[in-house]
Amino acid sequence: MTDQTTNSIAFVADGNIPQSPPPARETGAVKWIRANLFSSWGNSLLTIAAGLVIYMVLSGAVPWMWNGVWTTSSLSECREVLAGEVGACFSVLSERWNQLLFGFQYPSDQYWRPTLAFLLLFVAGAPVLFFDLPRKLLAFTAIYPFLAFYLIWGGTLMAPIVAFLGVAAAAFVFQTYGKGSFALGFFGAIIAAFAVWFVGGALIPEGASEEAMLQAVPSRDLGGFMLNLMLGVTCVSLSVPLGIALALGRQSNMPLIKWICIIFIEFVRGVPLITLLFVASVMLSYFFPPDSTVDLFLRVVIMITMFSAAYIAEVIRGGLAALPKGQYEAADSLGLDYPQAMRLIILPQALKISIPGIVNVAVGLFKDTTLVSVISMFDLVGMIRGPILASTEWAGVYWELLGAAALLFFVVCYGISQYSQWLERRLATDHH
């Protein structure tokens, strides 16, 4: 009886069975390889084909770079050192690095000036790019363009001071009269800026550049990757606010403003940038007063800014169109006028939507700055195609120079892309 009773009682576990380790094929690198590279027959074949292509490329590129020569003074010496072996002649980079970065006419003893301006660019751009920083830093951001102008071009200190005073006068007039009437404040700011620049320019004595603290460097002496950076930063900074104005003007209820913006955008987008650069080089000077000598750098900046602003305007217009109508109605219900609604409600949301498109235009614009080489401006590509390859010492060196140029552009463009992705994640406030 006792045995039968004992056998009928069910067993109850008094603890948990320890977990067994997962199979080796379902964890670590093996799992990642199976899931991403060999998940199917088609993916396996593509993985094998891609691996063969990578092997073929690296088998030729790695020895070429590993055997590279850095210490010779000409291509013929490189070939003597290599003695028939496969290897790159990186000596052209160590010999001509200054020309690749600063051009061949910028004074070598003044390289510290554009270098300092480049380093200060990160300090000035930090409070704009990373808006968690103290707003007090924006004061240096406002001063930086004029400080960088003086560092790079030199000459009399009065020129950047007068330029700064003109911009300050324009901001004061716009803040004073723009609240009552946007058009009155806008045109009043333009008149105030030109008035200050005209009066200040007349007060600058002739020959002041010769007595300046920093040696004056004309724009024709700028070159190398420095010129690409200057054009890229300047044109992107100017084209974003101009593109916003064009996008808002295209949606304006005033027919004259609307059609002016439409014609401008469609015309500029329908013309190649290289055509506009030729116009800047040859024809744009005819639109200025006869006695004025407008610098070629300024003319190129005007054309590239107009070109990129037209594309940014369309990107921002897409962002404005993506907003639901309720956002506009919410602004009206709060009693906000048009400038307040755009500044506080509409534009912040539209710009957040437009970040990928704006970054795409900015990256394309920065790469398109190499087109200035066709109008005799010696940027990075112009230096490679012109003075360096034309010299007898380095005639025939292509891959090393073009590879270095590609690397420089890749670093800048990749940095812009990574920042845009960070900004999108930082502004991702939607609820999913």
PAGU-856813 format. One record per residue (C-alpha): x, y, z; residue number from 1. Coordinates in steps of 0.2 Angstrom, whole numbers, plus 5000, padded with zeros to 4 digits. Example, Ala and Ser with C-alpha at 12.3 -4.5 7.8 and 13.67 -1.06 7.14 Angstrom:
c1,c2,c3,pos
5062,4978,5039,1 .
5068,4995,5036,2 .
***
This chain:
c1,c2,c3,pos
5000,5000,5000,1 .
5014,5012,5004,2 .
5023,5008,4988,3 .
5008,5012,4978,4 .
5005,5028,4987,5 .
5022,5033,4984,6 .
5022,5029,4966,7 .
5006,5040,4963,8 .
5014,5056,4969,9 .
5020,5067,4955,10 .
5037,5075,4956,11 .
5038,5093,4958,12 .
5054,5103,4953,13 .
5062,5113,4967,14 .
5074,5123,4956,15 .
5077,5129,4938,16 .
5087,5119,4926,17 .
5103,5129,4921,18 .
5102,5137,4903,19 .
5111,5128,4890,20 .
5123,5138,4879,21 .
5117,5142,4862,22 .
5124,5132,4847,23 .
5140,5139,4840,24 .
5132,5143,4823,25 .
5119,5154,4832,26 .
5131,5166,4841,27 .
5145,5177,4838,28 .
5154,5180,4822,29 .
5147,5164,4814,30 .
5129,5169,4817,31 .
5133,5186,4809,32 .
5141,5178,4794,33 .
5127,5166,4791,34 .
5114,5180,4793,35 .
5122,5193,4783,36 .
5133,5185,4770,37 .
5127,5167,4767,38 .
5108,5168,4771,39 .
5103,5161,4754,40 .
5111,5154,4739,41 .
5110,5170,4730,42 .
5118,5180,4744,43 .
5131,5167,4745,44 .
5136,5169,4727,45 .
5136,5187,4728,46 .
5147,5186,4744,47 .
5160,5175,4735,48 .
5160,5186,4719,49 .
5162,5202,4730,50 .
5176,5193,4739,51 .
5185,5189,4723,52 .
5184,5207,4717,53 .
5190,5214,4734,54 .
5205,5201,4733,55 .
5209,5207,4715,56 .
5209,5225,4720,57 .
5219,5223,4736,58 .
5232,5211,4729,59 .
5237,5225,4717,60 .
5234,5240,4728,61 .
5242,5234,4744,62 .
5259,5230,4737,63 .
5258,5247,4727,64 .
5256,5257,4743,65 .
5267,5246,4754,66 .
5282,5249,4742,67 .
5278,5267,4740,68 .
5293,5280,4740,69 .
5292,5296,4750,70 .
5310,5303,4750,71 .
5314,5307,4732,72 .
5314,5323,4722,73 .
5307,5318,4705,74 .
5298,5304,4696,75 .
5314,5297,4689,76 .
5322,5295,4706,77 .
5307,5286,4712,78 .
5309,5274,4697,79 .
5327,5271,4701,80 .
5323,5267,4719,81 .
5310,5255,4715,82 .
5321,5247,4702,83 .
5307,5239,4692,84 .
5296,5234,4707,85 .
5278,5239,4709,86 .
5277,5254,4720,87 .
5269,5272,4722,88 .
5279,5288,4721,89 .
5272,5297,4736,90 .
5287,5308,4735,91 .
5276,5320,4725,92 .
5265,5323,4740,93 .
5279,5326,4752,94 .
5287,5338,4740,95 .
5272,5347,4734,96 .
5260,5346,4750,97 .
5261,5365,4752,98 .
5255,5368,4734,99 .
5241,5355,4736,100 .
5235,5364,4752,101 .
5238,5382,4749,102 .
5242,5384,4730,103 .
5259,5390,4723,104 .
5257,5409,4725,105 .
5252,5411,4743,106 .
5267,5417,4753,107 .
5275,5402,4762,108 .
5279,5412,4777,109 .
5261,5416,4779,110 .
5254,5398,4779,111 .
5249,5400,4798,112 .
5236,5413,4793,113 .
5224,5401,4783,114 .
5228,5387,4795,115 .
5223,5398,4810,116 .
5207,5403,4801,117 .
5203,5385,4797,118 .
5205,5380,4816,119 .
5195,5394,4822,120 .
5181,5389,4810,121 .
5177,5374,4821,122 .
5176,5386,4836,123 .
5164,5397,4827,124 .
5154,5383,4820,125 .
5152,5374,4836,126 .
5138,5384,4843,127 .
5128,5383,4827,128 .
5131,5365,4824,129 .
5129,5359,4842,130 .
5115,5369,4849,131 .
5117,5363,4867,132 .
5132,5374,4869,133 .
5131,5391,4877,134 .
5123,5404,4866,135 .
5136,5416,4872,136 .
5148,5408,4859,137 .
5137,5415,4845,138 .
5146,5431,4848,139 .
5162,5424,4841,140 .
5152,5416,4827,141 .
5146,5433,4821,142 .
5164,5440,4821,143 .
5172,5425,4813,144 .
5168,5429,4795,145 .
5177,5446,4796,146 .
5191,5439,4806,147 .
5194,5425,4794,148 .
5194,5437,4779,149 .
5207,5448,4788,150 .
5218,5433,4792,151 .
5217,5425,4774,152 .
5218,5441,4764,153 .
5227,5453,4776,154 .
5228,5471,4771,155 .
5221,5485,4781,156 .
5211,5481,4796,157 .
5198,5494,4792,158 .
5190,5483,4778,159 .
5183,5470,4789,160 .
5178,5483,4802,161 .
5168,5492,4789,162 .
5160,5476,4783,163 .
5156,5471,4801,164 .
5148,5488,4804,165 .
5138,5487,4789,166 .
5131,5470,4794,167 .
5128,5476,4811,168 .
5118,5491,4805,169 .
5108,5480,4793,170 .
5103,5469,4808,171 .
5098,5484,4819,172 .
5087,5491,4806,173 .
5079,5474,4802,174 .
5076,5471,4821,175 .
5068,5488,4823,176 .
5057,5489,4808,177 .
5055,5471,4803,178 .
5042,5467,4817,179 .
5030,5479,4809,180 .
5033,5476,4791,181 .
5045,5462,4785,182 .
5047,5470,4768,183 .
5051,5487,4776,184 .
5064,5479,4788,185 .
5072,5469,4774,186 .
5074,5483,4761,187 .
5079,5495,4775,188 .
5093,5483,4781,189 .
5100,5482,4763,190 .
5100,5501,4762,191 .
5108,5503,4779,192 .
5122,5490,4775,193 .
5126,5498,4758,194 .
5126,5516,4766,195 .
5138,5511,4779,196 .
5149,5501,4767,197 .
5149,5516,4755,198 .
5154,5529,4768,199 .
5167,5517,4776,200 .
5175,5513,4760,201 .
5177,5531,4756,202 .
5186,5534,4773,203 .
5199,5521,4770,204 .
5214,5529,4764,205 .
5223,5524,4748,206 .
5239,5514,4751,207 .
5232,5508,4768,208 .
5236,5490,4763,209 .
5254,5493,4762,210 .
5255,5499,4780,211 .
5244,5485,4787,212 .
5250,5473,4801,213 .
5247,5458,4789,214 .
5253,5456,4772,215 .
5240,5459,4759,216 .
5237,5443,4748,217 .
5226,5446,4732,218 .
5213,5433,4728,219 .
5223,5427,4713,220 .
5236,5420,4724,221 .
5224,5409,4733,222 .
5224,5391,4728,223 .
5224,5372,4733,224 .
5212,5364,4745,225 .
5211,5380,4754,226 .
5202,5388,4740,227 .
5190,5373,4739,228 .
5186,5375,4758,229 .
5184,5393,4757,230 .
5171,5392,4742,231 .
5162,5377,4750,232 .
5160,5385,4767,233 .
5156,5403,4761,234 .
5143,5397,4748,235 .
5134,5384,4759,236 .
5133,5397,4773,237 .
5126,5410,4761,238 .
5115,5398,4751,239 .
5105,5391,4765,240 .
5096,5408,4771,241 .
5094,5413,4752,242 .
5086,5396,4748,243 .
5074,5398,4763,244 .
5069,5416,4757,245 .
5067,5409,4739,246 .
5056,5394,4745,247 .
5045,5406,4755,248 .
5044,5418,4741,249 .
5039,5404,4729,250 .
5024,5401,4741,251 .
5020,5419,4743,252 .
5002,5426,4740,253 .
5010,5441,4731,254 .
5011,5436,4712,255 .
5026,5447,4708,256 .
5037,5440,4722,257 .
5031,5422,4718,258 .
5034,5423,4699,259 .
5051,5431,4702,260 .
5056,5417,4713,261 .
5049,5404,4702,262 .
5058,5411,4686,263 .
5075,5412,4696,264 .
5074,5395,4703,265 .
5069,5386,4687,266 .
5082,5396,4677,267 .
5096,5393,4688,268 .
5092,5374,4690,269 .
5091,5373,4671,270 .
5108,5379,4668,271 .
5124,5369,4671,272 .
5136,5376,4685,273 .
5150,5377,4673,274 .
5140,5389,4662,275 .
5137,5400,4677,276 .
5156,5400,4681,277 .
5160,5406,4664,278 .
5147,5420,4666,279 .
5156,5424,4682,280 .
5173,5424,4674,281 .
5168,5434,4658,282 .
5151,5443,4659,283 .
5147,5446,4677,284 .
5159,5461,4678,285 .
5148,5470,4665,286 .
5134,5471,4677,287 .
5144,5482,4690,288 .
5149,5500,4688,289 .
5163,5503,4675,290 .
5176,5509,4687,291 .
5174,5495,4699,292 .
5185,5480,4699,293 .
5175,5466,4706,294 .
5186,5452,4712,295 .
5185,5435,4703,296 .
5183,5426,4720,297 .
5168,5436,4724,298 .
5160,5434,4707,299 .
5162,5415,4708,300 .
5155,5415,4726,301 .
5140,5424,4719,302 .
5137,5412,4705,303 .
5139,5396,4716,304 .
5128,5403,4730,305 .
5114,5407,4717,306 .
5116,5389,4710,307 .
5115,5380,4726,308 .
5102,5392,4733,309 .
5090,5387,4719,310 .
5092,5368,4724,311 .
5090,5371,4743,312 .
5075,5381,4739,313 .
5067,5366,4731,314 .
5072,5355,4745,315 .
5065,5367,4758,316 .
5049,5369,4748,317 .
5047,5350,4749,318 .
5048,5351,4768,319 .
5035,5365,4769,320 .
5023,5355,4758,321 .
5026,5339,4769,322 .
5019,5348,4784,323 .
5000,5345,4787,324 .
4989,5360,4785,325 .
4984,5359,4804,326 .
5001,5367,4808,327 .
4997,5382,4799,328 .
4980,5383,4807,329 .
4988,5381,4824,330 .
4999,5396,4821,331 .
4983,5406,4816,332 .
4974,5400,4831,333 .
4988,5407,4842,334 .
4986,5424,4834,335 .
5004,5423,4827,336 .
5008,5434,4812,337 .
5017,5427,4796,338 .
5035,5430,4802,339 .
5031,5423,4820,340 .
5022,5408,4813,341 .
5037,5404,4801,342 .
5050,5407,4814,343 .
5042,5398,4828,344 .
5032,5384,4821,345 .
5033,5381,4802,346 .
5052,5383,4798,347 .
5059,5373,4812,348 .
5048,5358,4807,349 .
5051,5360,4788,350 .
5070,5362,4791,351 .
5071,5346,4801,352 .
5062,5336,4787,353 .
5074,5344,4774,354 .
5090,5340,4783,355 .
5095,5325,4771,356 .
5091,5335,4756,357 .
5101,5351,4762,358 .
5116,5340,4766,359 .
5115,5331,4749,360 .
5116,5348,4741,361 .
5130,5354,4752,362 .
5140,5339,4748,363 .
5137,5340,4730,364 .
5141,5359,4730,365 .
5158,5356,4739,366 .
5163,5343,4726,367 .
5158,5355,4712,368 .
5170,5368,4718,369 .
5183,5359,4708,370 .
5175,5366,4693,371 .
5183,5383,4696,372 .
5199,5375,4688,373 .
5191,5378,4671,374 .
5191,5397,4674,375 .
5210,5397,4678,376 .
5207,5396,4697,377 .
5220,5385,4704,378 .
5211,5374,4717,379 .
5216,5357,4722,380 .
5212,5349,4705,381 .
5218,5364,4696,382 .
5235,5363,4705,383 .
5236,5345,4700,384 .
5231,5347,4682,385 .
5242,5363,4680,386 .
5258,5367,4689,387 .
5262,5350,4697,388 .
5259,5339,4682,389 .
5266,5352,4670,390 .
5283,5352,4679,391 .
5297,5341,4672,392 .
5300,5332,4689,393 .
5283,5325,4691,394 .
5276,5323,4674,395 .
5266,5307,4673,396 .
5262,5305,4692,397 .
5243,5303,4692,398 .
5236,5290,4704,399 .
5246,5297,4719,400 .
5240,5315,4716,401 .
5222,5311,4712,402 .
5221,5298,4726,403 .
5226,5311,4739,404 .
5213,5323,4732,405 .
5200,5310,4733,406 .
5205,5306,4751,407 .
5204,5325,4756,408 .
5186,5327,4748,409 .
5181,5310,4756,410 .
5186,5315,4774,411 .
5176,5332,4772,412 .
5161,5324,4764,413 .
5160,5309,4776,414 .
5161,5321,4791,415 .
5147,5331,4784,416 .
5136,5316,4781,417 .
5140,5309,4799,418 .
5135,5326,4807,419 .
5119,5326,4797,420 .
5115,5308,4803,421 .
5119,5313,4821,422 .
5108,5329,4819,423 .
5093,5318,4812,424 .
5094,5307,4828,425 .
5096,5322,4839,426 .
5080,5330,4832,427 .
5070,5314,4831,428 .
5056,5319,4842,429 .
5042,5310,4834,430 .
5033,5296,4843,431 .
5032,5279,4834,432 .
***
